[in-house]
């Protein structure tokens, strides 16, 4: 196997999710975030629509976003479903992260491209970014909880009706080494060969 394949294999196999509260608050230089966004920009894209978009929150804007996220949760959930602990979790989710990125699919102007393909392309961009973060030794978390997928978040972000939030990405540093990876289902059960 080539050295390049081995390098890519190592990054893919060692990438792990680190929940934001386990990050240590150390700031990542904005230049590194831009390098990760440049990797994201090389995702595959049908019809060259390049549907991935990222809104980057740093410094004080991180806390502001988390506060807004918590308030959206409070405002748009029926009182009997509201959980104060969840509100507090959302409010403090990014306290230890360096940067928070809201990732969304911006629907292109080519209606012949299925929405699913636009979502897949934007998801590939996120994966490129996460793999780059791992290669740099950074901690990352692709969050989809809280109000991430709720119409109120889309409205808050001033997105169009046809755009779709794909997640909230938390980037930072962590003191502890990543835990070993595991797969629950053997690969043989996920692959069928037809010859």
ABEGO torsion letter per residue (X at the ends): XBAAAAAAAAAAAABBBBBAAABAGBBBBAAAAAAAAAAAAABBBBGGAGABBBBBBBEAAAAAAAAAAAAAAAAABBAAABBAAAAAAAAAAAAABABBBBBBBBBBABAABBAAAAAAAAAAAAAAAAAAAAAAGBBBBBBABEAAABAAAAAAAGBBAABBBAEBBBBBBBABBBBBBBBABBAAAABBBBX
